[in-house]
Every structure is written in C-alpha cells, then in structure tokens.
Amino acid sequence: MSSATGLARDQALNYISDPRFTQKFSLPEGENQDAITVSYADVGFKPESPTASRSTPTVLFIPGMFGSRYISAVLDRVARRYGVRVLVIDRPGMGFSTEVPLPQRIPTWIRVVPRLLAHLDIPHVALVAHSAGTLYLLNTLHHNRDLLHPERPYVAIMGPWVDPARSKVASMQMLQYIPTPAFGIWHRIPRFFVVDAAPVLTTSGTVLNKATSLFSASMGTNNVHELTTLERNRQKLADEYDFPKDLQMAMGTILTKKIFDENTVGANGEALQCLRKGQGWSWAACDDYAVFVKSLMSAERQRRQSNPNWQDSMRLKVRAYFAETDIMIGAGGQKYMEEIWGWKDRTFDDVLDFESATVPGTDHDSVMQPVDILEQVFVDAGGSLLR
C-alpha cells in the first residue's frame, strides 16, 4: 500500500467514524408491541440551535435493500453545501436496528419514523427513496402525509422498485420462483463475496465483480458513456466539494465493508417483500401502486378543498429519476410508474406537480449518485447553495 493510499484510507476511516453516522433510538415495549431499537445517521447541515433545527430543510432518505445508514456518506457533503439535514434510518435487521418478522417490517417503520422525528424536534421532512425504499416512502406518505412541509411538500423516487408483474423484467420474474427457504441465506451471499472475493455490493442487492466503489461505481454495465458520466461525477466531487478521488475510492471500499461488519439479516425479509414471497409479506398501503396514487390524489384534493389558504405552490411535488439502463425494472417499469402518476395526460395536475427524468449514463444503483441530481433534490427539498 502506498503512503498516499494509506493516508486516504486513514482519512476515510476517520470520516466514517464520526458519531453522526451511528446513532441509536429506542422505543419501549407497548401494548402488543415489542421494544424496538433503530440505528440511524444524522448528517449534512448541522443546525446551531433547537430553533434552527425546526426550520432547517431536512430530507429523510430511504435507501435500497442493502443501503444502510452508511449510504449517508454519499449525501453528506452535498447536503451540507446546500444547508440540508439528512436522516438515514436502518430498517429492521440492518445495522443495529432490531429485526422483526416479515409482516411487521412496514408497520415497524411507520411506528418509528414519526417518533424519531419528534425526538429530534424535526417537524417536517422531504421524502427521498431509492429502489426498495419506495415501498417505505409510499407507506410513509399514506400514514404520515403531515410530515411533509405544508408549503413545499416534496417527494423524490430514484430507481424505484416496481412489481415484476408490472415491469415484465424476466430476470426479476424468475427470482420469484426461487423457493422461499433459500432467502434465509440471502444476506450471506453478498457478505461472502465482499469479504472473500472482494467485488462490490450494490445498494439494491446486486453483487458484481468490479473494482469500484459506492462513490464511483458503474455497478452493472460496461457502458463507456456511463463510466464517463461517473468519472465526471468523481471530478466534480473533487473540484467543488473538496473530496479527492483517492479519498472517494477509499471511502467506497470502507463503506461496503462497514455494512457487512454489521447485521444485514433484514435483507432476507426485504427480498421476500419485494418479490411478494413468504408468509405474511405485505406492501401495505401500496400493494397496488396505481390504486395507491389514485387514493393519494383523492386525499390531496380533499386537503386542497379544506384549506382556504391553499396556493398552487402547495401542490405535492413528486420527482421520479430513472436510470438509462435498469436491469431491475427495465423500460416497462419506468413507463408503468410514469403512467400511474398521470405524467402524459396530466390527470392530477390540480394537486400534483409530477416530473420524470432519465439520468444519462446510470443504472439502477448509480442513478442516486450523480452530484447534479443530488443538488437538484436538495434545492427542491428547500435547500439553497451556502456561500
């Protein structure tokens, strides 16, 4: 190991050891509810006082299947520059979060989120999700719509997970035929590769034998255009965010190992949930995305009618970011998502501001990485470039 590489590794270890990346919150046992603990990261802009905390734009980022709270390291520097606070909560069975039975995954999330936000004195958040996090974002919208800012309600979905029955992606449909017991060791397969074979784990659960990182990975394709796109991303982080390339690479390697040094058994339930398998799986309020959106829009119209001070700027802003190449949802999944949100015929324009974008040079995992996309997300969430 060269001295420069060793220095970058030491800097990365010091960075990720910051207490902001590992905090814990517990809820006591209640009626028909066991005690629960979750680990979470609280990064980005740091409010100077409790009063400032209440007014600081805050994003609740909900990552993909294997995307633990450590994914917040990808977001931290950009969020700080735009004055945005970011929370990333480990879902059940990830990190130090208590594992729960499959039927309790979403109910546990819905129980924890508002209580953690109250504990941190955060009245409103923007919701941003990647991949499997889509299920949790939509259920949060259903149960806790008032957590969104009343004047600028904002939601972003990056590389959303789509039911294989809707996306028609053959490889995802084939996974549904794997016997359910096999998913009892799902979390061990990436761990084996990461520890022994040293490829990269993607945050949605794909393992690829590539010498790359969470910060710079193409994660799923040899497309030269994509590599160029991500190289530009690395350069922008280095030039504008004081994040040298060697530190980016060292950080990616360390983050991947950090994730698997902790508990990842929750990925088993997550895989079953996404594939609609196992006893008691549930997508809860978003079992059918199309039905969910229509119900949500009906509620938004009621909200508008009951608010005498309603303004057009209060429409629910939803942004969907799709990868140029997505092996998990394909073109069919993107088309389905755009149609149910009424993108082409503008079905819900009276209460919804929906836009869809395809991010050049990205795949299902790397769609959440481009700095220019993160910058736009943080601006839409209420942030602004700090001087």
C-alpha positions as CSV (number, residue, x, y, z in Angstrom):
1,M,0.0,0.0,0.0
2,S,1.5,3.4,-1.0
3,S,1.7,6.2,1.5
4,A,-0.9,8.2,-0.4
5,T,-3.3,5.2,-0.4
6,G,-2.7,4.6,3.3
7,L,-3.4,8.3,4.0
8,A,-6.7,8.2,2.1
9,R,-7.7,5.1,3.9
10,D,-7.0,6.7,7.3
11,Q,-8.9,9.8,6.3
12,A,-11.9,7.7,5.2
13,L,-11.9,5.7,8.4
14,N,-11.7,8.9,10.5
15,Y,-14.5,10.4,8.5
16,I,-16.9,7.5,8.8
17,S,-16.1,7.1,12.5
18,D,-17.9,10.4,13.2
19,P,-20.7,9.8,15.6
20,R,-23.1,11.4,13.2
21,F,-23.1,8.2,11.2
22,T,-24.0,5.9,14.0
23,Q,-26.8,7.0,16.4
24,K,-29.5,4.9,18.1
25,F,-33.1,5.5,19.1
26,S,-35.3,3.1,21.1
27,L,-39.0,2.8,21.7
28,P,-40.2,0.9,24.8
29,E,-42.5,-2.0,24.8
30,G,-46.1,-1.1,24.4
31,E,-49.5,-2.8,24.0
32,N,-49.0,-5.6,21.6
33,Q,-45.7,-4.1,20.5
34,D,-42.2,-5.2,21.5
35,A,-39.4,-2.8,22.3
36,I,-37.5,-1.6,19.2
37,T,-34.2,0.0,18.6
38,V,-33.0,1.6,15.3
39,S,-29.7,2.9,14.2
40,Y,-29.6,6.0,12.1
41,A,-27.3,8.6,10.6
42,D,-27.9,12.3,11.0
43,V,-25.7,14.2,8.6
44,G,-25.5,17.1,6.2
45,F,-26.1,20.6,7.6
46,K,-25.9,20.8,11.4
47,P,-28.4,23.3,12.9
48,E,-26.9,25.6,15.5
49,S,-29.8,25.6,17.9
50,P,-33.1,23.8,18.6
51,T,-35.0,26.7,16.9
52,A,-32.8,26.3,13.8
53,S,-33.4,22.6,13.9
54,R,-37.1,23.1,13.4
55,S,-36.6,25.4,10.4
56,T,-33.7,23.5,8.7
57,P,-34.8,21.8,5.4
58,T,-34.5,18.0,6.2
59,V,-34.5,15.0,3.9
60,L,-35.4,11.6,5.1
61,F,-33.5,9.4,2.7
62,I,-34.8,5.8,2.4
63,P,-32.2,3.6,0.7
64,G,-32.4,0.3,-1.2
65,M,-32.2,-3.2,0.2
66,F,-28.6,-3.3,1.3
67,G,-28.3,0.5,1.6
68,S,-27.7,1.0,5.3
69,R,-27.3,4.3,7.1
70,Y,-23.7,4.4,5.7
71,I,-25.1,5.5,2.4
72,S,-25.4,8.9,4.0
73,A,-21.7,9.4,3.4
74,V,-22.6,9.7,-0.3
75,L,-25.0,12.5,0.6
76,D,-23.3,14.3,3.4
77,R,-21.0,16.9,1.7
78,V,-23.6,17.9,-1.0
79,A,-26.3,18.3,1.7
80,R,-24.0,20.4,3.9
81,R,-23.3,22.8,1.0
82,Y,-27.0,23.3,0.4
83,G,-27.9,23.7,4.0
84,V,-29.9,20.5,4.2
85,R,-30.0,18.0,7.0
86,V,-30.3,14.3,6.0
87,L,-31.5,11.4,8.1
88,V,-31.0,7.7,7.0
89,I,-32.6,5.1,9.2
90,D,-31.5,1.4,9.2
91,R,-34.6,-0.7,8.6
92,P,-35.3,-3.8,10.7
93,G,-32.4,-6.3,10.7
94,M,-29.9,-3.8,9.3
95,G,-27.0,-2.3,11.3
96,F,-28.2,-2.1,14.9
97,S,-31.9,-2.0,14.1
98,T,-34.0,-4.7,15.7
99,E,-35.0,-7.5,13.4
100,V,-38.8,-8.1,13.1
101,P,-41.0,-10.7,11.4
102,L,-41.8,-10.1,7.7
103,P,-45.4,-8.9,8.4
104,Q,-44.0,-6.3,10.8
105,R,-41.4,-4.6,8.6
106,I,-43.6,-1.8,7.3
107,P,-45.7,-1.3,10.5
108,T,-42.4,-1.0,12.4
109,W,-41.2,1.6,10.1
110,I,-44.4,3.6,10.4
111,R,-44.2,3.3,14.1
112,V,-40.6,4.5,14.3
113,V,-40.4,7.4,11.9
114,P,-42.7,10.0,13.4
115,R,-41.4,9.2,16.9
116,L,-37.7,9.6,15.9
117,L,-38.5,12.9,14.1
118,A,-40.3,14.1,17.2
119,H,-37.3,13.0,19.4
120,L,-35.0,15.1,17.1
121,D,-37.5,18.0,17.1
122,I,-37.9,17.8,13.3
123,P,-41.5,18.9,12.3
124,H,-41.3,18.3,8.6
125,V,-39.2,16.4,6.1
126,A,-38.9,15.8,2.4
127,L,-39.0,12.1,1.5
128,V,-36.5,10.6,-0.9
129,A,-36.2,6.9,-1.7
130,H,-34.1,4.6,-3.8
131,S,-35.1,1.1,-5.1
132,A,-36.8,-1.0,-2.3
133,G,-37.1,2.1,-0.2
134,T,-40.0,3.1,-2.5
135,L,-42.3,0.8,-0.5
136,Y,-41.5,2.6,2.7
137,L,-41.7,6.0,1.2
138,L,-45.2,5.4,-0.2
139,N,-46.4,4.0,3.1
140,T,-45.0,7.0,4.9
141,L,-46.9,9.2,2.6
142,H,-50.1,7.3,3.3
143,H,-49.8,7.2,7.1
144,N,-47.8,10.4,7.8
145,R,-48.6,12.9,5.0
146,D,-48.4,15.8,7.5
147,L,-44.7,15.1,7.9
148,L,-44.2,16.9,4.6
149,H,-43.7,20.6,4.6
150,P,-47.1,22.3,4.3
151,E,-45.9,24.9,1.8
152,R,-43.4,22.9,-0.2
153,P,-44.3,19.2,0.1
154,Y,-41.7,17.2,-1.8
155,V,-41.0,13.6,-2.7
156,A,-38.3,12.1,-4.9
157,I,-38.0,8.5,-6.0
158,M,-34.8,7.3,-7.6
159,G,-34.7,4.0,-9.5
160,P,-38.0,2.9,-7.9
161,W,-38.7,-0.7,-7.2
162,V,-41.6,-2.0,-9.4
163,D,-43.5,-5.3,-9.1
164,P,-42.0,-7.7,-11.7
165,A,-45.6,-8.4,-12.8
166,R,-45.8,-4.7,-13.9
167,S,-42.2,-4.2,-15.2
168,K,-42.2,-7.6,-17.1
169,V,-38.4,-7.9,-16.4
170,A,-37.8,-11.6,-17.0
171,S,-34.8,-11.9,-14.5
172,M,-36.9,-10.4,-11.7
173,Q,-39.8,-12.7,-12.5
174,M,-37.5,-15.7,-12.4
175,L,-36.4,-14.8,-8.9
176,Q,-40.0,-15.2,-7.8
177,Y,-39.7,-18.9,-8.5
178,I,-36.8,-19.4,-6.1
179,P,-38.1,-21.4,-3.1
180,T,-38.8,-19.2,-0.1
181,P,-36.4,-21.0,2.3
182,A,-33.5,-20.1,0.0
183,F,-33.9,-16.5,1.0
184,G,-32.9,-17.4,4.6
185,I,-29.3,-17.1,3.5
186,W,-29.8,-14.2,1.0
187,H,-27.8,-11.8,3.2
188,R,-24.9,-14.2,3.5
189,I,-24.2,-14.4,-0.3
190,P,-23.1,-10.8,-0.7
191,R,-21.2,-11.0,2.6
192,F,-19.2,-13.9,1.2
193,F,-18.4,-12.1,-2.0
194,V,-17.5,-8.8,-0.2
195,V,-15.3,-10.5,2.4
196,D,-13.7,-13.3,0.4
197,A,-13.9,-12.3,-3.3
198,A,-13.9,-8.5,-2.8
199,P,-16.3,-7.4,-5.5
200,V,-18.7,-4.6,-4.9
201,L,-22.2,-4.9,-3.4
202,T,-24.7,-2.6,-4.9
203,T,-27.1,-0.9,-2.6
204,S,-30.2,-2.7,-4.1
205,G,-28.7,-6.1,-3.6
206,T,-26.8,-6.9,-6.8
207,V,-23.3,-8.3,-6.4
208,L,-20.8,-7.5,-9.2
209,N,-17.2,-8.4,-9.5
210,K,-15.9,-4.9,-10.2
211,A,-13.0,-2.9,-8.7
212,T,-15.1,0.2,-7.9
213,S,-16.9,1.8,-5.0
214,L,-20.2,3.3,-3.9
215,F,-19.0,6.7,-4.9
216,S,-17.7,5.8,-8.3
217,A,-19.3,2.5,-9.4
218,S,-21.0,2.0,-12.7
219,M,-22.5,-1.0,-10.9
220,G,-24.0,-3.1,-13.6
221,T,-22.8,-2.2,-17.0
222,N,-19.6,-1.8,-19.0
223,N,-21.2,1.2,-20.9
224,V,-18.4,3.6,-21.8
225,H,-20.8,6.5,-21.6
226,E,-21.7,5.6,-18.1
227,L,-18.1,5.4,-17.0
228,T,-17.5,8.8,-18.5
229,T,-20.6,10.2,-16.6
230,L,-19.3,8.8,-13.3
231,E,-15.8,10.0,-13.9
232,R,-17.2,13.5,-14.3
233,N,-19.1,12.9,-11.1
234,R,-15.8,12.0,-9.3
235,Q,-14.2,15.1,-10.7
236,K,-17.0,17.4,-9.6
237,L,-16.8,16.0,-6.0
238,A,-13.0,16.6,-6.1
239,D,-13.2,20.1,-7.6
240,E,-16.3,21.6,-5.9
241,Y,-16.7,19.6,-2.7
242,D,-13.1,19.1,-1.6
243,F,-13.4,15.4,-1.9
244,P,-10.3,14.0,-3.6
245,K,-10.7,11.0,-5.9
246,D,-8.4,8.8,-3.8
247,L,-10.5,9.5,-0.7
248,Q,-13.7,8.7,-2.7
249,M,-12.3,5.3,-3.7
250,A,-11.1,4.5,-0.1
251,M,-14.4,5.6,1.3
252,G,-16.3,3.3,-1.1
253,T,-14.3,0.2,0.0
254,I,-14.6,1.0,3.7
255,L,-18.4,1.7,3.5
256,T,-19.0,-1.7,1.8
257,K,-17.1,-3.5,4.5
258,K,-18.8,-1.5,7.2
259,I,-22.2,-2.5,6.0
260,F,-21.3,-6.2,6.2
261,D,-19.4,-5.9,9.5
262,E,-22.9,-5.2,11.0
263,N,-26.2,-7.1,10.8
264,T,-27.7,-7.5,7.3
265,V,-30.2,-10.3,8.0
266,G,-33.0,-7.8,7.3
267,A,-32.2,-8.1,3.6
268,N,-33.7,-11.6,3.7
269,G,-37.1,-10.2,4.6
270,E,-36.7,-7.3,2.2
271,A,-36.0,-9.6,-0.7
272,L,-39.1,-11.6,0.1
273,Q,-41.2,-8.5,0.5
274,C,-40.1,-7.0,-2.8
275,L,-40.7,-10.3,-4.6
276,R,-44.1,-10.8,-2.8
277,K,-43.0,-14.1,-1.3
278,G,-43.0,-15.7,2.1
279,Q,-45.6,-16.0,4.9
280,G,-47.1,-12.6,5.7
281,W,-45.3,-10.4,3.2
282,S,-47.1,-7.1,2.7
283,W,-46.7,-3.9,0.7
284,A,-49.4,-2.5,3.0
285,A,-50.9,0.8,1.6
286,C,-49.1,0.5,-1.7
287,D,-50.0,-3.1,-2.6
288,D,-51.1,-1.7,-6.0
289,Y,-49.2,1.4,-7.0
290,A,-51.9,2.6,-9.3
291,V,-54.6,2.3,-6.7
292,F,-52.3,4.0,-4.1
293,V,-51.7,7.0,-6.4
294,K,-55.4,7.5,-7.1
295,S,-56.2,7.3,-3.3
296,L,-53.4,9.7,-2.6
297,M,-54.6,12.2,-5.2
298,S,-58.1,12.0,-3.7
299,A,-56.7,12.8,-0.3
300,E,-54.7,15.7,-1.8
301,R,-57.9,17.1,-3.4
302,Q,-59.6,17.0,0.0
303,R,-56.7,18.7,1.5
304,R,-56.9,21.5,-1.0
305,Q,-60.6,21.9,-0.5
306,S,-60.3,22.2,3.2
307,N,-57.5,24.8,3.1
308,P,-58.8,28.3,2.5
309,N,-55.2,29.5,2.1
310,W,-54.2,26.9,-0.5
311,Q,-51.9,28.0,-3.2
312,D,-50.8,26.3,-6.4
313,S,-47.2,26.1,-5.0
314,M,-48.6,23.7,-2.3
315,R,-49.2,21.0,-4.8
316,L,-47.5,17.8,-3.9
317,K,-44.2,17.8,-5.8
318,V,-43.1,14.3,-6.9
319,R,-39.9,13.8,-8.9
320,A,-39.0,10.4,-10.4
321,Y,-35.5,9.7,-11.5
322,F,-34.9,6.7,-13.7
323,A,-31.6,5.1,-14.9
324,E,-30.7,5.0,-18.5
325,T,-30.1,1.2,-18.1
326,D,-32.0,-0.6,-15.4
327,I,-31.9,-4.4,-15.2
328,M,-34.3,-4.4,-12.3
329,I,-37.3,-2.6,-13.7
330,G,-36.5,-2.0,-17.3
331,A,-38.3,0.4,-19.7
332,G,-41.6,-1.3,-18.8
333,G,-41.2,-0.4,-15.1
334,Q,-40.4,3.2,-16.0
335,K,-43.4,3.5,-18.3
336,Y,-45.7,2.0,-15.7
337,M,-44.6,4.5,-13.0
338,E,-45.0,7.4,-15.3
339,E,-48.5,6.3,-16.3
340,I,-49.8,5.8,-12.8
341,W,-48.7,9.3,-11.8
342,G,-50.6,10.7,-14.8
343,W,-47.4,12.2,-16.4
344,K,-48.5,12.3,-20.0
345,D,-52.2,13.2,-19.6
346,R,-51.6,15.4,-16.6
347,T,-54.5,13.7,-14.8
348,F,-53.7,15.1,-11.3
349,D,-52.3,18.5,-12.2
350,D,-54.7,20.3,-9.9
351,V,-52.9,18.9,-6.9
352,L,-49.8,17.2,-8.2
353,D,-46.6,18.5,-9.7
354,F,-45.0,15.4,-11.2
355,E,-42.0,15.2,-13.4
356,S,-39.9,12.3,-14.7
357,A,-36.3,12.3,-15.8
358,T,-33.9,9.7,-17.2
359,V,-30.4,10.2,-15.9
360,P,-27.8,9.6,-18.6
361,G,-25.1,7.1,-18.0
362,T,-26.6,5.5,-14.9
363,D,-28.0,2.1,-14.0
364,H,-30.4,1.1,-11.2
365,D,-27.9,1.8,-8.4
366,S,-25.8,4.6,-9.7
367,V,-28.9,6.7,-10.5
368,M,-28.8,8.0,-7.0
369,Q,-25.1,9.1,-7.2
370,P,-24.7,12.0,-9.7
371,V,-24.0,15.2,-7.8
372,D,-26.1,17.3,-10.1
373,I,-29.1,15.2,-9.3
374,L,-28.5,15.4,-5.5
375,E,-28.1,19.1,-5.8
376,Q,-31.5,19.4,-7.5
377,V,-33.1,17.2,-4.9
378,F,-31.7,19.3,-2.1
379,V,-32.9,22.5,-3.7
380,D,-36.3,21.0,-4.3
381,A,-36.4,20.0,-0.6
382,G,-35.9,23.6,0.4
383,G,-32.1,24.0,0.5
384,S,-30.0,26.6,-1.2
385,L,-26.3,27.0,-2.0
386,L,-24.5,28.3,1.0
387,R,-21.7,30.8,0.4
